[in-house]
Structures are given as structure tokens and as C-alpha cells.
């Protein structure tokens, strides 16, 4: 029964994430900004450029290393093939995380396993992140795998090496995104309180060692730049628009499922879901069941609420804890009503998350073939989004030619070097230095692709400058900028 449930949940997770990415035809397509940045950083790495020293990267190097095998594949096949393989791998990561949720919840009974695995497989927050090469899926995987290994160490007769293995896996979370330091600290504290301080020290040592193996090679090459980009720039990011309710809507999946509803309706449903989760958390805590996940849920949601920036895929950060807390709560219902309670929770919350999953994200209008035909075969191709270079198969070609492609054009505005004299962040639209650099970069090659019709931060003056310096070829929502032909001087008049 357990294996059948786990396999069914894994297949459901695969189907949901495959549906959200748009199937095979969309696996090579353009899906926005962030996953292109991370893939482009890996492509730059396999061509000999190091993050922080040679290009801007606002996160630890874990995502770059994780995508490096796919970047190497792109070098020998094509960028779009490597990117498609990477996205498929992250979809599989979502299925593996679902299996781990099922195994963790299995300790509390069959009903808990069904609820936990089903909710995570259907989770809009998790699924929308795990369809692309984003940071959150790897953070979830390392957390679930690390805790699973630590629980394995508690089995009678188990070797202490399970502790070292669990700590080493946990240590890989913060090297992907610094937010993952928080769950690691919570797990270490749980290890110390529920088992022994000596075991917690072993876990901590293993986590520090694995993180150092990943970080030190890059930190040694560019220590100041790495500290500035990964830590100082992140702490100094401005708060993005949106209320705390907006962030809770993302965590619960309500914001995606009921995007067309009124603010009042979304708020009411969000409160209702939060009440259900809070009741489950209270019951789990009182009966000493799943206290680790109750603490993790509190800490992770707290990070999401207080963090300066928030985007929809950040909600995946707490998705596993939400599913496991609800699973623990269902396991405490009277045995006579447990099956009905499990079905009710899965149906009610499944409707919320399932509705979000059913609404496939509108594909970004990016005519790959038409853009590719317009690009010259020589020179360096620029873009306001590196993912655009990957889908038209010129990213690796740029690197091979030494074109010094900008990995994160928008991220340049978050660097402290682009702030005002008092160190305050200046929005891109009013950041004259960033605007000037963007125009200079996009007009420095043999062509440029402007893929972001909204959200690129270009001011009206910048757009006018691009139009003045370039010949614009509109292709749907994408614009190809080509150099204007040189004006021919009038022939001298013969007297």
C-alpha cells in the first residue's frame, strides 16, 4: 500500500509539473527571466568564466554547479537542448521531493502519507517552481533528503555516518539560496533538543564542510565581490510591492487558484486555509507529532513575510512544510473519522491548489524560429534576458567567441555599486547609470533581442535611445534590434 501510494503521488507530481511547463513543445521555450539567468551562469562557467569574478550573480554558486552538466550538454548539442534537459531534471526533482514527503509522513500512518503526498504533488506553490530551473526546488530537496537521512540515523543499529550524510545534504541548501540557512538552523536545533548535542555538532560540522566545498573555490577567487553580491546586495534589496496578504495567498496557493476573484474573496479563502493549517499545527505540536515541521513552517513563512523581495515562485520555500503539517494534523483525528478527514482535507485543499495547477500559465509569446532567422551568423548577440539567447541557440556560441554576455542584466541594479551616494537603492526606471549601461550593452553587439515587453525597467528615454541607435524588427512581443546601416556619403561633385 505504501509503495503504491508513493508511486501514484510521484506520477501525479510528474503529470502536474509537465502540464504546467506546457509539455514537450514548450520545454525548449522561453518561460521568463530567472531560470534563464541561472542556466546562463552555468553556460558561462563551463566556458571558463567564474561567477563574482567574471560576471554578476546575486546568489551562491550552488545553482550554477547544479546546472553545469546541462550547460556542458548544451555545449555539445545546443542551448535549447541543454535547457530542456535541465527543466526536465527539475520536474523529476519535484517528483523525488513528493516521494520524500510521502516517506516522511508515512511514520504517522497511511492517511497522513496520502494527505502529505497528494497535497505536495498538487501544490501550486511547489509545482510552479519545480517546472523550471529555479532555486527553490533544490532547497526543498536538500531539506527533505537531509531530514530523512537524520531520521534514518535514529533507527536501532544505524551507523553514525547517517548523521554525517544528513548534515552534508542539509549544508547544500544554503549554497543555493541564503534563505535556506534558516531551515538548517531549525533542523540542527531540533537534533540537539530531540536527540543529543553531540549529534547536532556532527550535523553542523558536516553541513559546514559540504557548504565550504562548494563555496570556497569561488570565494577564494573573488572574496569581496562574492560577499557584496550574495549577502550585502540581498540584504539591501528594496521591498517589492504587495501586502502580507498577497504573500500568504501565494503560500496557500489561493492567489493563483482564485486570481480572477475579488480581493475580498481571495482574502476570505486565504484566511480559511490559514486557519486549517494553524489548527493542524496546533494539534501536531500538542501531541508531539511533527513538531519539527511545525517549527519549520513557522520559520519559513516568517522569512517569506519579512523578506524584502517576493515573487510568486518564492512560495515553494514552505510548500513541503505545509503538506507535512497538514498530514500530521490528519493523523491525530479519531481513527473512526480519519479516512473521512483525510479525504476532506485532500478534496478541500486539493480544490484550491488543483485549481491553480489547472490554470496553465499563459506562454510567453516568443517566436523562436522567426527570431533565429533574423539574427546574424557573426558577431555577439545581446539580450535583455539571457534565456532568450538560450532558446535561439546563441548563448554557448557567444561564450565560445568571448562575447562577455551579461548573465543578469536586471540584477545589475541591485548591486551596491549602482546605488546613490547615500547607499540607497534606486529603482531601475530612475537609475541613470543602469539605464546608460543597459543601452551601451544592448547596442554593443551585432544584434540584440529584447524579450521582456514588461518588467525590464527601461525608461522612456532608454527606449528612445535604443530605437534611435538600432533598426527595430518587431516579432510579436519580441523585438530584434539590428544596427542601422551606415549612411553613404554623397559622392563628390565633378566640376
C-alpha positions in Angstrom: 0.0 0.0 0.0 2.8 2.4 0.9 4.7 1.9 -2.2 1.6 2.1 -4.4 0.6 5.4 -2.7 4.2 6.8 -3.1 4.4 5.8 -6.8 1.0 7.2 -7.5 1.9 10.5 -5.9 5.2 10.7 -7.8 3.3 10.1 -11.1 0.8 12.8 -10.2 3.6 15.2 -9.4 5.2 14.5 -12.8 1.9 15.0 -14.6 1.2 18.3 -12.9 4.6 19.8 -13.5 4.7 18.5 -17.1 1.3 20.1 -17.6 2.4 23.4 -16.2 5.6 23.6 -18.3 3.4 23.2 -21.4 4.5 19.7 -22.5 7.3 18.7 -24.9 6.6 21.6 -27.3 7.2 24.2 -24.6 10.1 22.5 -22.8 12.5 24.4 -25.1 10.6 27.7 -25.0 11.1 31.0 -23.2 9.5 31.0 -19.8 10.6 34.2 -18.3 13.7 35.7 -16.7 15.0 33.9 -13.7 15.6 30.4 -15.0 17.4 31.8 -18.0 19.8 33.7 -15.7 20.7 30.5 -13.7 21.2 28.4 -16.9 23.3 31.2 -18.5 25.5 31.3 -15.4 26.2 27.6 -15.8 27.0 28.0 -19.5 29.4 30.8 -18.7 31.1 28.5 -16.1 31.7 25.6 -18.4 33.3 28.1 -20.8 35.7 29.2 -18.2 34.1 32.3 -16.6 33.6 32.3 -12.8 30.7 33.9 -11.0 31.5 37.0 -8.9 34.9 37.4 -10.5 33.8 37.5 -14.2 30.1 38.1 -14.0 27.4 39.2 -11.6 25.4 36.5 -9.8 23.3 37.5 -6.8 23.1 34.0 -5.3 25.5 31.4 -4.0 27.1 29.2 -6.7 25.1 26.0 -6.0 22.6 26.6 -8.8 25.4 27.2 -11.2 27.1 24.0 -10.3 23.8 22.0 -10.4 23.1 23.2 -13.9 26.7 22.8 -15.1 26.2 19.2 -16.6 23.3 20.5 -18.7 25.4 23.5 -19.8 28.1 21.1 -20.8 25.4 19.1 -22.8 24.4 22.4 -24.4 28.0 23.0 -25.5 28.0 19.7 -27.4 24.4 19.8 -28.7 22.5 23.1 -28.5 21.5 25.6 -25.8 17.8 24.8 -26.2 18.5 21.0 -25.8 20.6 21.6 -22.6 17.9 23.9 -21.2 15.1 21.4 -22.0 17.1 18.6 -20.3 17.7 20.9 -17.2 14.0 21.7 -16.9 13.1 18.0 -17.2 15.5 17.2 -14.4 13.9 19.8 -12.2 10.5 18.3 -12.9 12.0 15.0 -11.7 13.3 16.8 -8.6 9.6 17.7 -7.9 8.7 14.0 -8.1 11.5 13.0 -5.8 10.5 15.6 -3.3 7.0 14.2 -3.4 8.3 10.7 -2.7 10.3 12.1 0.3 7.2 13.9 1.7 5.3 10.6 1.4 8.1 8.7 3.3 8.3 11.3 6.0 4.5 11.3 6.5 4.4 7.5 6.5 5.6 7.4 10.1 2.2 8.9 11.1 0.0 6.4 9.3 -1.5 5.7 5.9 -3.9 8.6 6.0 -1.1 11.1 6.8 1.0 9.7 3.9 -1.9 10.0 1.4 -2.6 13.6 2.5 1.0 14.8 2.6 2.0 13.2 -0.8 -1.2 14.3 -2.5 -1.1 17.9 -1.3 2.6 18.3 -2.2 2.0 16.7 -5.7 -0.8 19.2 -6.3 0.7 22.2 -4.5 0.6 25.2 -6.8 3.4 26.8 -4.9 5.7 23.8 -5.3 4.7 22.8 -8.8 5.1 26.2 -10.4 8.7 26.4 -9.2 9.6 22.8 -10.0 8.7 23.1 -13.7 11.7 25.4 -14.3 15.4 25.7 -13.3 14.8 27.8 -10.2 16.4 27.9 -6.7 13.5 26.7 -4.5 13.3 23.1 -5.8 16.8 22.4 -4.8 16.3 23.9 -1.4 13.3 21.7 -0.8 15.1 18.6 -2.0 18.1 19.1 0.3 15.8 19.8 3.3 13.6 16.7 2.8 16.6 14.5 2.0 18.6 15.8 4.9 15.9 15.2 7.4 15.1 11.8 6.0 18.8 10.8 6.5 18.8 12.1 10.0 15.7 10.1 10.9 17.4 7.1 9.4 20.3 7.6 11.8 17.9 7.2 14.7 16.9 3.7 13.7 18.2 1.0 16.1 21.7 -0.3 15.0 22.2 2.5 12.4 25.6 3.9 11.8 26.6 7.4 12.9 27.6 8.0 9.2 23.9 8.7 8.5 24.3 11.8 10.7 27.2 13.0 8.6 25.4 12.3 5.4 22.3 14.1 6.6 24.3 17.1 7.7 26.2 17.2 4.4 23.0 17.2 2.4 21.5 19.9 4.6 24.6 22.0 4.0 23.9 22.1 0.3 20.7 24.1 0.8 22.3 27.5 1.8 24.8 27.3 -1.1 21.8 27.5 -3.5 19.9 30.3 -1.7 20.9 32.0 1.5 17.3 31.8 2.8 18.0 28.1 3.3 20.2 28.9 6.3 17.0 29.3 8.3 15.7 25.7 8.0 19.2 24.3 8.5 19.4 26.1 11.8 16.0 24.8 12.8 16.9 21.2 12.0 20.2 21.5 13.9 18.3 22.8 17.0 15.7 20.0 16.6 18.5 17.5 16.5 20.1 18.9 19.7 16.8 19.0 21.6 15.3 15.7 20.5 18.4 13.6 20.5 21.8 15.0 21.7 24.0 18.0 21.4 26.9 15.8 20.2 24.8 14.6 17.3 23.8 18.2 16.5 27.5 19.1 16.4 28.2 16.3 13.9 25.4 17.5 11.7 26.6 21.1 11.9 30.2 20.1 11.1 29.0 18.0 8.1 26.8 20.9 6.9 29.7 23.4 7.1 32.0 21.1 5.4 29.8 20.4 2.4 28.9 24.1 2.1 32.6 25.0 2.2 33.5 22.6 -0.6 31.0 24.4 -2.8 31.6 28.0 -1.8 35.4 28.3 -1.1 36.6 27.7 -4.7 34.7 30.8 -5.8 35.2 32.8 -2.6 39.0 32.5 -2.9 38.9 33.9 -6.4 36.7 36.9 -5.6 36.0 37.2 -1.9 34.9 40.8 -1.8 32.7 40.6 -4.8 31.0 37.4 -3.5 30.3 38.9 -0.1 28.9 42.1 -1.7 26.7 40.3 -4.3 25.4 37.3 -2.3 25.0 38.9 1.1 25.0 42.7 1.1 23.1 43.2 -2.1 20.4 40.7 -1.0 20.0 42.3 2.4 19.8 45.7 0.8 17.2 44.8 -1.8 14.1 47.1 -1.7 10.8 45.7 -0.7 8.7 44.7 -3.6 5.1 45.9 -3.9 2.4 43.8 -2.3 0.9 43.2 1.2 1.4 40.4 3.6 -1.9 39.0 2.5 -0.5 38.8 -1.1 2.4 36.7 0.2 0.0 34.4 2.2 -2.1 34.0 -0.8 1.0 32.7 -2.6 1.9 30.3 0.2 -1.6 28.8 0.3 -2.0 28.7 -3.4 -5.1 30.9 -3.2 -3.6 33.8 -5.2 -3.0 31.5 -8.2 -6.2 29.5 -7.9 -8.5 32.5 -7.5 -6.6 35.1 -9.4 -9.8 36.3 -11.2 -11.7 36.7 -7.9 -12.1 39.8 -5.9 -9.6 40.8 -3.3 -12.2 40.1 -0.6 -12.9 36.6 -1.9 -9.2 35.7 -2.1 -8.7 37.2 1.4 -11.5 35.2 2.9 -10.3 31.9 1.3 -6.8 32.6 2.4 -7.8 33.2 6.0 -9.8 29.9 5.9 -6.9 27.9 4.6 -4.6 29.5 7.1 -7.0 28.6 9.9 -7.0 24.9 8.8 -3.2 24.9 8.7 -3.0 26.6 12.1 -5.4 24.1 13.7 -3.4 21.2 12.2 -0.1 22.8 13.5 -1.6 23.3 17.0 -2.8 19.7 17.2 0.5 18.4 15.9 2.5 20.4 18.5 0.3 19.5 21.4 0.6 15.7 20.6 4.4 15.9 19.9 3.9 14.8 16.3 5.7 16.7 13.5 6.9 19.4 15.8 10.0 19.9 13.5 7.7 20.7 10.6 5.5 23.0 12.6 8.7 24.9 13.6 9.9 24.9 10.0 6.6 26.1 8.7 6.6 29.0 11.2 10.2 29.9 10.4 9.8 29.7 6.6 6.5 31.6 6.4 8.1 34.2 8.6 11.0 34.6 6.2 8.6 34.9 3.3 6.6 37.6 5.1 9.6 39.7 6.2 11.9 39.3 3.2 12.4 42.5 1.2 11.5 40.9 -2.1 8.8 38.4 -3.1 7.9 36.7 -6.3 5.3 34.0 -6.9 7.8 31.1 -7.0 9.2 32.0 -3.6 6.1 30.4 -2.1 7.7 27.0 -2.9 10.0 27.6 0.0 7.4 26.5 2.6 5.4 24.1 0.4 6.8 20.9 1.9 6.2 22.1 5.5 2.6 23.0 4.7 1.9 19.5 3.3 3.6 17.7 6.3 1.9 19.8 8.9 -1.5 19.0 7.4 -0.5 15.4 7.2 0.5 15.3 10.9 -2.8 17.0 11.8 -4.9 14.5 9.9 -3.1 11.6 11.6 -4.4 12.9 15.0 -8.1 12.7 14.1 -10.0 9.9 15.8 -9.4 6.7 13.9 -13.1 6.3 13.2 -13.1 9.6 11.2 -9.5 9.6 10.0 -10.3 8.4 6.4 -13.1 10.9 6.1 -10.9 13.7 7.4 -8.1 12.8 5.0 -10.5 12.8 2.1 -12.0 16.1 3.2 -8.6 17.8 3.6 -7.4 16.4 0.2 -10.5 17.5 -1.5 -10.8 20.9 0.0 -7.2 22.0 -0.2 -6.8 20.0 -3.4 -9.5 22.1 -5.0 -7.6 25.2 -4.1 -4.2 24.0 -5.3 -5.7 21.9 -8.1 -7.5 24.9 -9.5 -4.2 26.8 -9.5 -2.5 23.9 -11.3 -5.3 23.6 -13.8 -4.8 27.1 -14.9 -1.7 26.7 -17.1 0.4 29.8 -17.1 0.0 31.8 -20.3 3.0 31.0 -22.5 5.3 33.9 -23.2 5.0 34.9 -26.9 8.4 34.2 -28.2 8.6 33.2 -31.9 11.9 31.2 -31.7 12.2 30.3 -35.4 11.5 33.9 -36.6 13.9 35.5 -34.1 16.6 33.0 -35.0 16.2 33.8 -38.7 16.7 37.5 -38.1 19.9 37.1 -36.1 23.3 37.4 -38.0 25.6 34.5 -38.0 28.6 36.6 -36.9 29.4 38.8 -34.0 28.0 38.9 -30.5 24.2 38.7 -29.8 22.9 40.7 -26.8 19.6 40.3 -24.9 17.8 41.9 -22.0 17.1 38.3 -20.8 19.8 35.6 -21.2 17.1 32.9 -21.5 16.2 34.4 -24.9 19.8 33.7 -26.1 19.4 30.1 -24.9 16.2 29.3 -26.7 17.6 30.7 -30.0 20.8 28.7 -29.5 23.3 31.6 -29.5 24.3 31.6 -25.8 27.1 29.0 -26.0 28.2 30.5 -29.3 28.6 33.9 -27.6 30.7 32.3 -24.9 32.9 30.5 -27.3 33.5 33.7 -29.1 34.4 35.5 -25.9 31.4 37.9 -26.1 31.2 38.5 -22.4 27.5 38.1 -22.2 25.7 39.7 -19.2 24.2 37.0 -17.1 21.8 39.2 -15.1 21.0 42.4 -16.8 18.3 43.4 -14.3 20.3 42.2 -11.4 23.0 44.9 -12.0 20.5 47.4 -10.5 20.6 45.6 -7.1 24.4 45.8 -6.8 25.6 48.4 -4.3 27.8 49.9 -6.9 24.7 51.3 -8.7 23.1 53.0 -5.7 23.1 56.7 -4.9 25.7 58.5 -2.9 23.9 57.6 0.4 23.8 53.9 -0.5 20.1 53.8 -1.1 18.6 51.6 -3.8 17.5 53.5 -6.9 14.7 51.8 -9.0 15.8 50.8 -12.4 13.5 53.2 -14.2 15.2 56.1 -12.3 18.7 54.7 -12.2 20.5 56.7 -14.8 23.7 54.7 -14.5 21.9 51.4 -15.0 19.9 52.8 -18.0 23.1 54.0 -19.6 24.9 50.7 -19.1 21.9 48.8 -20.5 21.8 50.8 -23.7 25.5 50.5 -24.1 25.4 46.8 -23.7 22.4 46.1 -25.9 23.9 48.2 -28.7 27.4 46.8 -28.4 26.8 43.6 -30.5 25.9 42.7 -34.0 22.2 42.3 -32.8 20.1 42.3 -29.7 16.9 40.5 -28.6 14.5 42.4 -26.3 12.3 39.7 -24.9 10.7 41.4 -21.9 7.8 43.6 -23.1 7.1 44.4 -19.4 9.3 44.4 -16.3 12.6 45.2 -17.9 12.8 48.5 -16.2 13.7 50.6 -19.3 12.7 54.2 -19.1 11.1 56.1 -22.0 14.4 57.8 -22.7 16.2 54.4 -22.9 13.6 53.0 -25.3 14.0 56.1 -27.4 17.8 55.7 -27.4 17.5 52.0 -28.5 15.1 53.0 -31.3 17.5 55.8 -32.4 20.6 53.6 -32.4 19.0 50.5 -33.9 16.8 49.2 -36.6 13.9 47.5 -34.8 12.3 44.3 -36.1 9.1 43.6 -34.1 8.2 39.9 -33.9 5.1 39.6 -31.7 6.1 40.6 -28.2 9.8 40.3 -29.0 11.9 43.0 -30.7 15.1 42.3 -32.6 17.5 45.2 -32.7 19.8 45.4 -35.7 22.5 48.0 -36.4 21.3 50.8 -38.6 23.1 50.7 -42.0 25.8 53.3 -42.3 24.7 56.3 -44.3 26.5 56.6 -47.5 28.2 59.9 -48.0 27.3 61.9 -51.2 29.8 61.4 -54.0 32.0 64.4 -54.7 30.7 66.6 -57.5 32.9 66.8 -60.5 33.3 70.4 -61.7 
